[in-house]
Every structure is written in structure tokens, then in C-alpha cells.
């Protein structure tokens, strides 16, 4: 019953014009930035990173809240997007790099972070014929809500892989490619590696003049399957429209001597991404520093 009610409101939002949703998002962000309790953590994080006056820090906090709310409205809007419309809202740059890497590798590990709007990255299969996409999702008990979410994430061609057993899925895909049964030459494995890691899967790297703890499981998986490594640099030219530029990760240290060489380079590239548009990082509202 709750799912049906939720889907009803999602459908209602999906047919609401963007300008109405963004106006409401701006209003909610205004309310939140004037709430001491709501702005406490993001404001504190901006204060620790940027040497700016109070007025400018509040402006950055407002922009963060607005982008964060926009993300959820855009997710709802995406449920009614046609493939043609999705291509207008999310443009991919340098896809040729993936196609070149696909000539030498069965898998590509693509690092990224929780940047607004990372959900649109699942539309990559519409932009290349040679490279398929695997999307890792947090394993949870089967439910109608999870089934609906996975269906939405897979409607542009991405394959959903449970986080509790990715090896089984990757071995199956490799076997299909080896036997010529796969429509793709290579699969891209997307990883959002900026989340606060577990105790047995963490590594600290310099980030915005602080040390940021990040997950290392993606690099370990990539090395095990001899994957190529790249980074998805997400930009937002204007609200609702995104550019995803694919960049090859070239570690500054020797990967044979440094077990976290690719993870460290990911964090450096991610830092440059965030510096361009700080408000797009969804983790400002978490205690990361």
C-alpha cells in the first residue's frame, strides 16, 4: 500500500514542470539554511574547508541544500523520461576512451562520487555500442520498493549487481564475453567510492586540505579482474542538465608498489571535480572531516 502511495506521488512529481519543482526546491533550501539545526553540519564542513566570511558560507550552504533537493526531484522526473529526453539532460564526453580501453580489457572500473546527479550516469549504455554498464547496489531484503528502484536504474541498459556478491555476476559476464554470447566487448563497473567506509575497507587520502576516508574495495576488485581504471567527472551547466566526462586514471605512484595508487588518484581527481562546483557534493551534510 505504501509503495503504491509513493509511486503515485512520484508519478505526480514526474509530470510537474521543472520550473515549478525548482522553485519549490529553492524555497525549501531557503527554509533549511535559516534553520540552525539543519545547516549545522554542512555549514561546519564548508567553514573547515573554505576561508570565507559568514555570508558566503551560508550562500554555499544554501546552494548545497538546493542541489540536494533538486537531486530527488530530478530522480522523480527521470521516471517519465524518454530515452531521447535523457540524452538531452545527460551528455557524455570522451566516450571514445571507453571504446579504446574495451579493445584491451574485459572490464573497466569507473570511479565517481555522490555528485548531483550521479543517477543519470546509468544512461551510459545509450551512448556506446561496445561497452555495457554494471551498477552496484546495496544488498537488502527483496521488496517491491527495491524491485522498482532496480527496474528504473536498469531501463537504459545498465545491469544491476548486488554488493554482497559482485564476483558471481562479474564471472558470469566474463564467461559470456569469452564465449561470444555477450552483445558487448567490455563492461564498465561503476563505483561511488566516497562513502564513509567500513573498518575493514578504508583508506585515508588528502582531500580539500583534510584527510578523507574512502572505500578501497573497488580498487581491489579492479586489480583482481585486470580492469582498466577511469573517472567520471560530472558537471552541471545548469539545473537539470549534466555533462559526464570520462577520464583515464593514471596514478602518480607505481601501482605495483602502492596498493592504493588508483584510489589515491581517484580522490585527487574527485577533489578537482568538487572544487569546480562544491555544492554538488552530497556528502557535505555528513561528518566527513
C-alpha angles and dihedrals in degrees: 000000000000090000091053091050091048093049090049091057091043090053090047091052092045091062095044112104116257093238090059093048093047092049089053091045091053090049093051091047089052090053093047096048089054091053110090091204095050096045096041100099102035091044090049091051093049089047091054093050106035127050096215137132120268093257093056093045090054089049090053090048090051091051090049092053091047094051091045092054091042088058093062094044090050091050088055091047091051090065089073098037118122116218089254092054093047089055089055093050097044121039122186122213128198095014085151088076090062091049091051092049089048089065091065106027138051092208138029121203108213115194122204139143141230095289121151113286106013092143090075089064088080088074090072095106089068090063102051136040098197102049125063123194133233119199118200115215131187109263115242138156111291112266140159089252093054091045091052092048093050091048091054093047092049100046093095093051105275117140116228116224123188114238093223093065114016094147093069092054094044093050090050092051091047091052091051091051092046090052094045093244096118123090088218135067092211142006126226114219110206119210128185097202102171097087121113102272132225119258093258095046110047141110130177120227133173111271127166090341092307135086113259121198111221138174119269100187093094093059091046090052091046093052092047091056096037091243126177113241127227141156131230109221108200122203131179111209089180138346111300096012126094142183121205113196116192114217129183115240112233110180119224090216129055109273090209091060101031114058091196098043095120094042091052091050090048090055091049092051091043089053091055089049092053093045089060094056111004095180092066095069107098093199095074086094092060129078097253101140 
